[in-house]
Amino acid sequence: MKQKIIIIGSLISLIAISCHPGEAITNKNDPSTCEGCHINKEALMKLAKTDDTGTSDGGGGG
Amino acid sequence: MVQLEPWEKVLIKISGRQVSYKDIDPVHASIGCTTCHGGIEPATFEMAHDSTFVRDPSKKPDQNCSPCHDELVSTNANSMHSKAWGERTSIAQRQLGEDKDHNDFESCPAELKDGFEKECASCHTTCGQCHVSRPNSVDGGFINNHKFNKRPSQENNCTACHGSRIGTDFNGEIEGNFEDIHNLRGMNCFDCHKEDFHEDAQYAKSRYHITDLPTCIDCHDKTENPKNAWHIFHWPEGGLTGELSCFVCHSQPYNNCDNCHTKGEWKEGLNDYKEYPEFRIGFNTDRGLHDGKWVVVRHIPISRDSYTPWGHDDLPNYDARATWEYSSPHNINKFTAQTDTTGGAGCSENCHVKGENADINQTRFLWKSFVDSAYSDEAAANARVIVNDNLPESWQKY
């Protein structure tokens, strides 16, 4: 019984992982994540002032 | 249109009870940023946007939009927006000959194909430039916080590209014009344009050859007002005297362009590139494609040496196509300078080239003398479009 639970549990975990291959890492206070930076207006404005390569040409096509 | 600030272009604005991008577009959020865009996460800014980072993943839709959107990706590869078949036809005909079309484009010299791919094709277009961001032609920027919009935004997508003609006309931005009546009534592009934008359009040698394009009579049937004398005389097909395209009576002056369209001249206004309002009635050379013996024509920015910035000599068959081409201005009004009957005058007094108004009314037509004087190098190209030989005998000639 215990083995069955472990196997079923492992299968469910595998399915869950394979269905969410790269879900966004979210942390509003962590600018090291994509979303943490792109939802942070102040961080983007600061970056735009100090760097004219990344943000200035971003967002063209999505 | 006004460009967004650099930071504004890439901001995903979280508002209200939203806590993350998942609350804006849960389906696409579940895929993860780096799955489509590459780069590294978590990372510093520089590392995150390393050499693997892709600004517009939909440049490679077979990799990034499939497998979820397989069918659309497959047909859209040959859609009118992706391939600009009409532009290919224009270039092929002016280079190779009148009997050619878009299917012959690949037989054009390498510099023409290369220039086309680098310049024209760069605007014609990716999935993301219609469904996520403003197009490259206006330097991008998220429209709706990177939410994938099934229906593109008229202002941020459609007229961002189709702005100098369609947008300007539709919004009534030319001095002295009114906005299009359909705009005034609150209609948008998709109320009329129900054609399949993603279809494989390789069958169509221009945008006017697309099936299911909107026509006026989709809504405005001839029986709508059976006693309308002007419609009885001038209905495009079956009018009693002169068969006119609807645009001849119901459009206002529209933007025309002069000179080159390559190497950014159209953006910078270089080499005498200019846009100007004009209204000219020309002879319809393709009744199978366009209704009416008479249509309105627009000057397009092509010259014999248009492609010299691409390293190409003069176009050898430049005269194969008119430079005053059929047009469908999006500035329709019931009453225009042609149909204005204020004071009891019949609309013929504003249009027919005879009697005391002949000198004024002749300015609405594409005469040989007008082309010869203003566009002397284009006389042969427009020989079939000019009106001289086809107007009534009783009218004055210019």
Chai-1 contact restraints between the chains, C-beta under 6 A:
chainA,res_idxA,chainB,res_idxB,connection_type,confidence,min_distance_angstrom,max_distance_angstrom,comment,restraint_id
A,G22,B,G32,contact,1.0,0.0,6.0,A-B,restraint_1
A,G22,B,T35,contact,1.0,0.0,6.0,A-B,restraint_2
A,E23,B,S30,contact,1.0,0.0,6.0,A-B,restraint_3
A,E23,B,G32,contact,1.0,0.0,6.0,A-B,restraint_4
A,A24,B,Y21,contact,1.0,0.0,6.0,A-B,restraint_5
A,A24,B,A29,contact,1.0,0.0,6.0,A-B,restraint_6
A,A24,B,G32,contact,1.0,0.0,6.0,A-B,restraint_7
A,A24,B,C33,contact,1.0,0.0,6.0,A-B,restraint_8
A,T26,B,S20,contact,1.0,0.0,6.0,A-B,restraint_9
A,S32,B,P42,contact,1.0,0.0,6.0,A-B,restraint_10
A,T33,B,E41,contact,1.0,0.0,6.0,A-B,restraint_11
A,T33,B,P42,contact,1.0,0.0,6.0,A-B,restraint_12
A,C34,B,C33,contact,1.0,0.0,6.0,A-B,restraint_13
A,C34,B,E41,contact,1.0,0.0,6.0,A-B,restraint_14
A,E35,B,Y21,contact,1.0,0.0,6.0,A-B,restraint_15
A,H38,B,V10,contact,1.0,0.0,6.0,A-B,restraint_16
A,H38,B,I12,contact,1.0,0.0,6.0,A-B,restraint_17
A,I39,B,I12,contact,1.0,0.0,6.0,A-B,restraint_18
A,I39,B,I14,contact,1.0,0.0,6.0,A-B,restraint_19
A,K41,B,L11,contact,1.0,0.0,6.0,A-B,restraint_20
A,L44,B,W7,contact,1.0,0.0,6.0,A-B,restraint_21
A,L44,B,L11,contact,1.0,0.0,6.0,A-B,restraint_22
A,M45,B,W7,contact,1.0,0.0,6.0,A-B,restraint_23
A,A48,B,P6,contact,1.0,0.0,6.0,A-B,restraint_24
A,A48,B,W7,contact,1.0,0.0,6.0,A-B,restraint_25
A,G54,B,H49,contact,1.0,0.0,6.0,A-B,restraint_26
A,T55,B,P6,contact,1.0,0.0,6.0,A-B,restraint_27
A,T55,B,W7,contact,1.0,0.0,6.0,A-B,restraint_28
A,T55,B,V10,contact,1.0,0.0,6.0,A-B,restraint_29
A,S56,B,P6,contact,1.0,0.0,6.0,A-B,restraint_30
A,G58,B,K9,contact,1.0,0.0,6.0,A-B,restraint_31
A,G58,B,V10,contact,1.0,0.0,6.0,A-B,restraint_32
A,G59,B,K9,contact,1.0,0.0,6.0,A-B,restraint_33
A,G59,B,V10,contact,1.0,0.0,6.0,A-B,restraint_34
A,G59,B,S133,contact,1.0,0.0,6.0,A-B,restraint_35
A,G59,B,G140,contact,1.0,0.0,6.0,A-B,restraint_36
A,G59,B,G141,contact,1.0,0.0,6.0,A-B,restraint_37
A,G59,B,F142,contact,1.0,0.0,6.0,A-B,restraint_38
A,G60,B,R55,contact,1.0,0.0,6.0,A-B,restraint_39
A,G60,B,D56,contact,1.0,0.0,6.0,A-B,restraint_40
A,G60,B,N136,contact,1.0,0.0,6.0,A-B,restraint_41
A,G60,B,G140,contact,1.0,0.0,6.0,A-B,restraint_42
A,G61,B,D56,contact,1.0,0.0,6.0,A-B,restraint_43
A,G61,B,S58,contact,1.0,0.0,6.0,A-B,restraint_44
A,G61,B,T126,contact,1.0,0.0,6.0,A-B,restraint_45
A,G61,B,G128,contact,1.0,0.0,6.0,A-B,restraint_46
A,G61,B,Q129,contact,1.0,0.0,6.0,A-B,restraint_47
A,G61,B,S133,contact,1.0,0.0,6.0,A-B,restraint_48
A,G62,B,G128,contact,1.0,0.0,6.0,A-B,restraint_49
A,G62,B,V132,contact,1.0,0.0,6.0,A-B,restraint_50
A,G62,B,S133,contact,1.0,0.0,6.0,A-B,restraint_51
